[in-house]
């Protein structure tokens, strides 16, 4: 991946790295509208909105190739399984096609690995029955995990049928690190992707994450990063 640089990638390749995040508690309907407009204008891969905003985002992005994503049991992962399933199914009903599920962090750290895996699989299976094309990303919240726990979370996510593993919510004490992304990439098969999220604010960061094997980034700085790319490439 070392051949990836500002000079070797296209604008579209970079733009399609981004899940544009509209997830702050104080974000309003107006913020969702502006975020969806931005994602459409910059040709991002998706927006990632709060579950209550999925219906609005789906309507705003109808007819575009920007996907609608959301988060489940965000940001702590501590809802009971039935609650997570109900939330996930509602978001799929409302138009979400990518779901970022927070793993039960406390249960993972308690060694309840089978429980964590079964919960994720239950959510995935329920949603795939409604829409087989829905993509699942499992959020670990690496700030709270040891390296061994990150590896275990990778194994759990793969076994449960997830398409992505994801570093962070962006609401913990720290976010994505290059070291953690390397570790995650090394512990999932080639058909499972890695998403970096939390504290991603510069073009150089994104390029380095791409070099580490990351294929998606969650950020609220999508426009600033893509504008920086255009500036460097004299576009």
N, C-alpha and C positions, 0 to 999 in steps of 0.2 A: 504493500500500500504506500510505500515511500515515494512513489512517482506522482502521488496526488499533490497538487499545488494550485495556487491561484491561477497560474498560467496554463495548467493542463486540464482544468475542468470548465464546463460551460455554465452559463448563468442558470439554465434550466436544471442541470444536475445539482447545483447548489440550492436553488429554490425548492426543489422537491426533497431536500433534506429536512425541511422545516414543518413541524407541527406548531402553528402559531398559538401560543397560550393566552387564553382569556379566562383566568381562573381565580383571580383575587376575590376575596369575600365581598369587597366593596364594588366590584365591577357591576355596572348597571346594564339595562337593556340597550342603552345608547352605546356603551362600551362594546357590547357584543356586535352591534350593527357596524361600528367603526372597525372592529377587529376583523370581521368577515369581509368588509370592503378592502381592507389592507391585504388580507390573504389572497383575495381574488386579484387585486392589482399586481401583487408581487409574484403570483403563481406559486404560492406555497403548496405543500402536499396536502395539508389539512389545517383546520382549526381544532383546538382542544378546549372545549367549553365546559362549564359546570353542568351537571345533569339537568337542572331546571331550565337551562338555556338551549338544550339540544333542538327542541322544536323550532325555536326562533332561528337558530343558525341554519337548520335544514331548509327552511323556507327562503332565507336570504341567499343561500348558496345553490339553490335549485338551478340546474342547467349549466353549472360550472364544473370544472374538474377538480375543484378543491373539496376534499372529503370532510365529513363531520365526525370528530372524535369527542370523547368525553372521559371522565374519570369515575371510578367506582370505589366507594368507601374511602373517600379522599378527605384529608391526607393521612389518616392514621391506620386504616385497614382493620379497625376493630369492631365493625358491625358484625352481627351474627350472620351466618351463611344465608339464611332465608331472606334477610334484609338485603344482602348483596345481590342475591338472585333477582329479587323483585325490582331493585334499582336498575340492574343491568337490563332486564327484560323491558322495563319502561323506556329506557334510553334507546334501545333497538327499535321499539315501536315508534318512537318519536323521530327516528331517522339516523341515529348514530351507526357508523359502520366500522369504527375503531374504538375499542374500549381499553383504557389503561386502569388495571385493577391493582390496588395496593394490597400486597400480601399481608397477612396477619403477623405483624412484626413481633409482637410479644410471644405469640405461639411459636413462631420460627425460632426465636431465641430460647424458648423453653424446650426445644428439641421435639416439638410436636409435628414432625415432618409429614407423616401420613395424613394428619388432619389438614395441614396446609395444602398439600397436594390434592386431596379429595375435594376441598372447598373450591379451589381454582377450577378443577375439572367439572365440578357440578355447575358452576357459573357458565363455563365455556359450552358445555353440552346443552344446557337450557337455551342459550342464545343461538347456538348453531342450528337448533331445531327451528327457530323462528327465521333466521337468515344465515345460511351456511357460509356466506362470504364475509361475515364479521371477523375482524382481525383483533387479536388479544395481545396486549403488552402488560407484563407483570412488573409492577414497581416494587423495588426492594427497600428503598430508603437506606442506602449504603452508609450514611453517616452514623447509623446505629448498629451496624453489623461488623463482625470480624471478617477477615478474609475467608476463613473456613465457612462462615455462615453465608457469605456471598456465593461461594461455590455450591453450597447445598441448595440455596435458592434457585440457582441456575438449573440444577438437576431436577428440582421439584417442578419448575415451570415447564421444562421440556417434557417431562413425563405427563404433565397435565394437559399438554397439547397447545401451549401458547406459541404464537409466531414471533414474539419479541420478548426480550428481557430489558428492563429499564432501570436506570441508576437511582432516580430520586423523584420526589414530588416538587422540589423547589421551595418547600416550606420547612425543611429541617435546618440544622446548624450549618450544614455544608451540602453542596450539590455534586455534580458530576466531576470525576477526576480522571485523568488519562490512565493512571495505574489501574483503577477499578474497571475501566472499560476494556483494557487489555486482558484483565483477569476474566471478565465475563465472556469476551470473545473466545478466549481459550477454553471455556468450559461449556459452550453450547455448540451443537453441530452447525454445519454450514447453512442449513435451511432455516435456522433460527437467527433473527437479527438482533442487533443491540441498539438501544436508544439511549442517548445521553440527555439529561435534563437537570436544570438547577444551576444558575449562575453563568449561563452561556450568553455572553454579551459582545463577543468580538469575532471577526472573520478568522483571525489566526487560530483562535480556539477551535472553531468549527473545522478548519482544515486539519488541525492536529487530530481531532477526534476521528475524522474520516480516515486518516493515516492509520489509526488504531483499529479500524474495522467497523466503526460506528456508521450506521446507514440512516439514522434519523436523529434529529435534535429537537427537543422541546425548548422554546424560547419565546419571550415577549419582546425580544429585540430583533425580530425577523427583518423589519424594514431597514434598521440601521446597519445590520450586517450585510444585507444585499446591496444597499447603497454604497457601502465601503467596497464591495466587490466591483461594482460598476465603475467607481472612481479609479480603482487600481488598474482596471482593464481599459480605461478610457472609453467606456461605453456611453 
